[in-house]
């Protein structure tokens, strides 16, 4: 209450005034005068000193006779003596040595003054002085231990004794905020495989009657952002059993033996909650292949943690009812003992979504957004080949931000296209200073890419091309690659020719080349060497592949082929690049007028779309073949008429 706080403040103020007043008044009557020998010498000569006490050979207390005290308080011209105390010590001062005081007393002309030597011990100061160092040591030790325990997670209680406890998050079956498979779009094949584990936990008797054993573990493998962790959360929501989640890096600590201790504690918790699911995210943090670190001993802390994990998953102890799920995007570096059956019985591939799955993912992320009614979800899926689920979520969020930035009431198609451009190419840099000559070269460079990719049959079709700088690029072209599982040599050659189209266009138009093709040359060189050394698409090298799919060989240090083979690979890669260069040169020479028209259109408008390229060069060969096939396809009425007769 306000009045209560006010009363307490008055009490505090009164106590403070009392303490201050007592200190001031007490000092006036009872505090000895602080002086020196020059003040005391006249008193000694006049016989006013009753006695002198020397304390600890440093401090001198002077006691005056009663009549002298009254005299100095009343008649002295020294104003300091008026406040001389009537009782106790009247004057006190410090000395350098006792011998100097004795000489001063002998020199003074007057009555002899008795001198008493005393030694006083300050008990509290001595006690504090002896205890304080230990208090500081204990306090520093306690602070360091608390900090280390906090840094290490500290387990359940946050203390140093709980540092070996596993910091797993527990998701109970009664949790209200649960994610189910309905919230996971796409990943149909992965969901089918992992649903078997969920079904076993729900209907274990059905499997036991047939003698089937529950899989001990499942490893989710796939590129970043494809939904591995989300799939594990959905398993937690669907299984209706306790779910323990922990990251692989949570086992790794600066303390020796902490990782193995946390593994033991994790599985102990899981056994108590069985049937139970344990999810270890980013398991490659502790599951790397052993023996690869030549500079470390066999007593490596990470290896000890892995050894304990291997023992817990499939050792002498039985973990009945405990299923381990793990996720990684680096399955190639995991230890073989961890990957074997009996630990991780199955590997579930969680790959990039196809066009149908991308449309489903867009449906999930578009639910909370305010959209234009005319927005086509399938169009967005077609415009995002190679995007993961995380990329699609980022596209939706960027589109909402762009629409809000332009004060729109709904998110439209152009906002999503701008978001895709922003994510793929980077932010537009319209204020970057570019000379007219440089701008012209950039326009012809990008027009060369667009022309070759449009006219070659197997190259990716163009979506748009721009000469507005984005990120580090001075110009950019967007293509819609065909989603295919295998690629032929002809398709790779057309793509390489399209990539070299910018360099060829500069050479044909200006008679000189520039550094603008750096990224193009880098991509073409890697592609050519992959065709020769990996895919066996070279006549001279033959059907050999030096690709290491396991990632565990020492090819980075020693090449698995001779110097003659290395020279052959270099020669064949150069031949492929020269062949692609001649293909691009032939296309641009035959369609030089279209190249100039497209480049001038780019200089005028800065952005050119598919419709403009189609107007200049006509429809692509694939599009014409597709239209012809559609024209010859029988209609539904014709099928209905012909079917009964057949």
VOKEGU-671575 format. One line per 10 residues: their letters; for each residue x, y, z of C-alpha. Coordinates in steps of 0.2 Angstrom, whole numbers. Example, Ala and Ser with C-alpha at 12.3 -4.5 7.8 and 13.67 -1.06 7.14 Angstrom:
REM residues 2
as	62 -22 39  68 -5 36 $
//
This chain:
REM residues 646
xxxxxxxxxx	0 0 0  6 18 -4  5 24 15  14 9 21  29 12 9  28 31 15  29 26 33  44 14 30  53 28 21  51 40 36 $
xxxxxxxxxx	58 27 48  73 24 37  76 43 36  74 45 55  87 31 58  99 39 45  98 56 53  100 48 71  116 39 65  123 55 57 $
xxxxxxxxxx	119 66 71  127 54 84  142 53 74  144 72 72  141 75 91  151 61 97  166 67 87  165 84 95  167 78 113  175 61 113 $
xxxxxxxxxx	187 60 98  205 64 103  214 78 94  225 72 80  242 82 81  261 80 81  276 83 92  276 101 89  258 102 98  263 91 112 $
xxxxxxxxxx	281 98 116  275 114 124  263 104 135  278 93 141  288 109 145  274 116 155  272 100 165  254 98 159  256 80 153  251 66 165 $
xxxxxxxxxx	257 51 155  261 45 137  256 28 130  266 21 115  255 8 107  263 -4 95  278 7 93  269 18 81  254 27 89  257 39 104 $
xxxxxxxxxx	242 44 115  244 59 127  235 60 143  234 78 151  231 83 169  213 88 173  218 106 177  228 107 161  213 101 151  202 115 158 $
xxxxxxxxxx	215 128 154  217 123 136  198 122 133  196 139 140  211 150 138  220 143 123  223 153 107  223 137 97  205 134 92  208 116 90 $
xxxxxxxxxx	211 114 108  194 120 113  187 103 107  199 93 118  190 79 126  188 80 145  191 61 148  202 48 140  215 52 127  217 71 123 $
xxxxxxxxxx	230 71 109  236 57 98  249 56 84  260 44 74  279 42 76  292 35 65  302 26 78  303 25 97  321 31 98  315 48 90 $
xxxxxxxxxx	302 50 103  314 47 117  326 60 110  312 73 109  307 69 127  325 72 133  327 88 123  311 95 130  313 107 146  301 101 159 $
xxxxxxxxxx	296 88 172  299 70 168  284 62 159  281 43 162  280 33 146  271 17 145  273 5 130  258 -6 126  254 -19 112  236 -20 106 $
xxxxxxxxxx	230 -34 96  214 -31 85  206 -48 86  193 -45 72  206 -38 60  217 -53 63  202 -65 61  196 -57 45  214 -57 38  216 -75 41 $
xxxxxxxxxx	199 -80 35  197 -68 20  210 -77 8  201 -94 11  184 -85 8  190 -78 -9  198 -95 -14  181 -104 -11  171 -90 -19  181 -90 -35 $
xxxxxxxxxx	181 -109 -36  162 -109 -33  160 -96 -47  171 -106 -59  161 -122 -56  144 -113 -58  150 -106 -74  157 -123 -81  141 -131 -75  130 -118 -85 $
xxxxxxxxxx	141 -120 -100  140 -139 -100  121 -138 -97  122 -144 -80  109 -158 -82  93 -157 -73  99 -147 -58  111 -136 -66  125 -141 -54  142 -147 -57 $
xxxxxxxxxx	137 -165 -51  124 -166 -65  135 -162 -79  135 -180 -85  116 -180 -87  108 -180 -104  100 -163 -109  86 -172 -119  69 -163 -122  55 -174 -118 $
xxxxxxxxxx	39 -173 -128  25 -181 -119  10 -189 -128  -1 -177 -119  7 -162 -126  -6 -151 -134  6 -143 -148  9 -159 -158  14 -160 -176  7 -174 -186 $
xxxxxxxxxx	10 -181 -203  -4 -170 -209  7 -155 -206  21 -163 -217  18 -160 -235  27 -171 -248  39 -184 -242  26 -197 -246  39 -212 -248  48 -207 -232 $
xxxxxxxxxx	32 -206 -222  27 -223 -228  43 -231 -222  43 -222 -205  25 -225 -202  29 -244 -200  39 -239 -185  24 -229 -178  12 -243 -182  23 -255 -173 $
xxxxxxxxxx	23 -245 -157  4 -243 -159  0 -261 -163  15 -271 -157  5 -287 -154  1 -289 -173  19 -290 -177  24 -300 -162  12 -314 -167  22 -316 -184 $
xxxxxxxxxx	38 -316 -175  44 -299 -182  56 -288 -172  54 -270 -170  68 -260 -180  80 -253 -168  84 -237 -177  81 -227 -193  92 -215 -201  85 -200 -210 $
xxxxxxxxxx	97 -194 -224  95 -180 -235  101 -162 -240  98 -148 -228  81 -141 -227  71 -156 -234  62 -159 -218  71 -172 -208  68 -164 -191  50 -160 -195 $
xxxxxxxxxx	47 -178 -200  54 -183 -183  43 -171 -174  28 -179 -184  33 -196 -178  33 -189 -160  15 -183 -163  9 -198 -171  17 -212 -161  8 -207 -145 $
xxxxxxxxxx	23 -212 -135  36 -202 -125  49 -194 -137  66 -189 -132  75 -176 -143  94 -171 -142  107 -164 -154  123 -173 -158  133 -158 -152  125 -159 -134 $
xxxxxxxxxx	136 -175 -131  152 -166 -135  160 -157 -120  177 -151 -113  176 -163 -99  183 -180 -101  170 -194 -100  155 -182 -101  149 -188 -118  149 -206 -114 $
xxxxxxxxxx	140 -202 -97  126 -192 -106  124 -207 -119  121 -219 -104  109 -207 -95  99 -204 -111  96 -222 -114  93 -225 -95  79 -211 -97  72 -220 -113 $
xxxxxxxxxx	71 -237 -104  61 -230 -90  49 -222 -102  48 -237 -114  40 -239 -126  49 -223 -132  58 -215 -147  75 -206 -145  79 -193 -159  97 -188 -161 $
xxxxxxxxxx	98 -173 -173  114 -170 -183  122 -187 -177  137 -184 -188  144 -173 -174  148 -189 -164  146 -202 -177  161 -198 -188  171 -213 -194  185 -218 -181 $
xxxxxxxxxx	203 -218 -185  203 -203 -197  211 -191 -185  230 -196 -187  235 -182 -175  225 -188 -160  226 -203 -149  214 -217 -148  207 -209 -132  198 -196 -141 $
xxxxxxxxxx	183 -190 -132  172 -190 -147  177 -208 -151  173 -213 -133  156 -205 -135  153 -215 -151  159 -231 -143  146 -229 -129  132 -225 -142  137 -241 -152 $
xxxxxxxxxx	136 -251 -136  119 -244 -130  111 -247 -147  116 -265 -149  127 -272 -135  124 -285 -121  111 -275 -113  93 -275 -121  84 -259 -125  67 -267 -128 $
xxxxxxxxxx	55 -254 -134  67 -240 -137  68 -234 -155  82 -223 -161  79 -210 -175  94 -200 -181  96 -186 -195  111 -181 -205  115 -173 -221  133 -181 -221 $
xxxxxxxxxx	129 -200 -221  145 -203 -231  156 -199 -216  147 -209 -203  156 -224 -195  152 -241 -203  149 -249 -186  135 -236 -183  127 -239 -200  125 -258 -199 $
xxxxxxxxxx	109 -268 -197  105 -270 -178  109 -252 -175  101 -242 -189  91 -256 -198  85 -244 -212  91 -228 -220  76 -217 -226  81 -205 -240  73 -188 -238 $
xxxxxxxxxx	77 -180 -254  72 -163 -263  54 -163 -267  48 -165 -285  35 -153 -293  20 -162 -285  27 -162 -268  33 -143 -270  15 -139 -274  9 -148 -258 $
xxxxxxxxxx	23 -139 -248  17 -122 -255  -1 -126 -249  5 -128 -231  15 -112 -231  2 -102 -240  -11 -106 -227  -8 -91 -215  -5 -79 -230  -17 -67 -237 $
xxxxxxxxxx	-16 -71 -256  -22 -64 -272  -37 -76 -277  -29 -78 -295  -13 -85 -288  -9 -102 -296  0 -114 -284  6 -125 -298  14 -111 -306  24 -107 -291 $
xxxxxxxxxx	29 -126 -290  36 -125 -308  46 -109 -304  55 -117 -290  65 -132 -296  78 -139 -284  70 -129 -269  69 -138 -253  55 -136 -240  65 -123 -231 $
xxxxxxxxxx	68 -113 -247  49 -113 -251  45 -107 -233  58 -93 -236  50 -89 -253  33 -87 -245  40 -76 -231  50 -65 -243  34 -63 -254  24 -57 -239 $
xxxxxxxxxx	38 -45 -235  39 -38 -253  20 -36 -253  20 -27 -237  34 -16 -242  23 -10 -257  8 -7 -246  -2 -21 -255  -18 -29 -248  -14 -46 -254 $
xxxxxxxxxx	1 -56 -260  1 -58 -279  11 -68 -292  24 -54 -295  28 -54 -277  32 -72 -277  43 -70 -293  52 -56 -285  55 -66 -269  62 -81 -280 $
xxxxxxxxxx	74 -69 -289  79 -61 -272  83 -79 -265  92 -86 -281  101 -70 -288  102 -59 -273  97 -41 -270  96 -29 -284  110 -16 -285  102 -3 -296 $
xxxxxxxxxx	114 11 -290  130 1 -294  140 12 -306  143 4 -323  149 13 -339  139 12 -355  153 1 -363  152 -11 -349  133 -11 -349  134 -15 -368 $
xxxxxxxxxx	146 -30 -365  135 -36 -351  119 -35 -362  127 -45 -376  135 -58 -364  117 -61 -356  109 -61 -374  122 -74 -379  117 -86 -365  98 -83 -369 $
xxxxxxxxxx	100 -86 -387  110 -102 -386  99 -110 -372  83 -106 -382  89 -113 -399  98 -129 -393  86 -143 -390  92 -150 -373  97 -134 -365  86 -127 -351 $
xxxxxxxxxx	72 -115 -357  74 -97 -352  62 -88 -340  70 -71 -340  86 -62 -342  92 -45 -334  107 -34 -334  102 -26 -317  116 -31 -305  111 -44 -292 $
xxxxxxxxxx	123 -48 -278  140 -51 -285  134 -54 -303  133 -40 -316  119 -48 -325  108 -64 -323  98 -76 -333  84 -88 -325  81 -105 -333  68 -118 -329 $
xxxxxxxxxx	78 -134 -329  69 -151 -334  67 -162 -319  76 -178 -324  84 -193 -315  97 -197 -328  106 -185 -340  113 -190 -357  129 -184 -365  120 -173 -378 $
xxxxxxxxxx	110 -164 -364  126 -160 -355  134 -154 -371  120 -142 -374  120 -136 -356  139 -132 -358  137 -123 -374  123 -113 -367  135 -108 -352  148 -103 -365 $
xxxxxxxxxx	136 -93 -375  141 -77 -366  159 -78 -369  156 -83 -388  144 -68 -389  158 -56 -383  171 -63 -395  159 -62 -410  152 -45 -407  167 -35 -400 $
xxxxxxxxxx	182 -46 -405  188 -47 -388  184 -56 -372  183 -50 -354  183 -57 -336  164 -57 -335  164 -76 -340  173 -82 -324  159 -91 -316  154 -98 -333 $
xxxxxxxxxx	171 -105 -336  172 -112 -318  155 -122 -321  160 -128 -338  177 -134 -332  170 -144 -317  156 -151 -329  169 -157 -342  180 -165 -329  165 -174 -321 $
xxxxxxxxxx	160 -180 -339  178 -188 -342  183 -193 -324  166 -198 -316  153 -202 -330  165 -211 -342  159 -200 -357  176 -199 -365  183 -211 -379  201 -209 -374 $
xxxxxxxxxx	199 -212 -355  185 -225 -358  172 -232 -346  181 -228 -330  175 -218 -315  186 -211 -302  172 -204 -291  171 -209 -273  153 -211 -267  158 -216 -249 $
xxxxxxxxxx	169 -200 -247  181 -210 -236  196 -213 -248  211 -202 -248  209 -196 -266  212 -178 -260  230 -183 -256  234 -196 -269  226 -198 -286  220 -215 -290 $
xxxxxxxxxx	227 -214 -308  244 -212 -316  251 -196 -324  247 -203 -342  229 -204 -337  229 -187 -329  236 -180 -345  222 -189 -355  209 -182 -343  215 -165 -346 $
xxxxxxxxxx	216 -167 -365  198 -175 -365  191 -161 -354  198 -148 -366  191 -157 -381  173 -157 -373  175 -138 -369  181 -134 -387  167 -144 -394  154 -135 -383 $
xxxxxxxxxx	162 -118 -388  160 -122 -407  142 -127 -404  138 -110 -396  148 -101 -410  138 -110 -424  121 -105 -416  126 -87 -413  133 -85 -430  118 -92 -439 $
xxxxxxxxxx	106 -81 -428  117 -65 -426  103 -54 -431  92 -61 -417  106 -59 -405  108 -41 -409  90 -38 -407  89 -46 -391  104 -37 -384  97 -20 -389 $
xxxxxxxxxx	80 -25 -381  90 -29 -365  99 -12 -366  82 -3 -368  72 -12 -355  85 -20 -344  74 -36 -342  68 -48 -355  55 -62 -353  51 -78 -362 $
xxxxxxxxxx	38 -70 -373  51 -58 -380  63 -72 -384  50 -82 -392  44 -67 -403  62 -65 -409  67 -83 -412  51 -92 -413  45 -107 -403  57 -120 -396 $
xxxxxxxxxx	58 -137 -405  52 -146 -390  37 -134 -388  33 -137 -407  34 -156 -404  23 -155 -389  10 -145 -398  10 -158 -412  8 -172 -400  -7 -163 -392 $
xxxxxxxxxx	-15 -160 -409  -14 -179 -414  -21 -185 -397  -39 -191 -398  -52 -182 -388  -63 -190 -375  -78 -191 -387  -67 -200 -400  -61 -212 -386  -79 -216 -380 $
xxxxxx	-84 -220 -398  -70 -230 -403  -69 -240 -387  -85 -250 -389  -81 -255 -407  -64 -261 -402 $
//
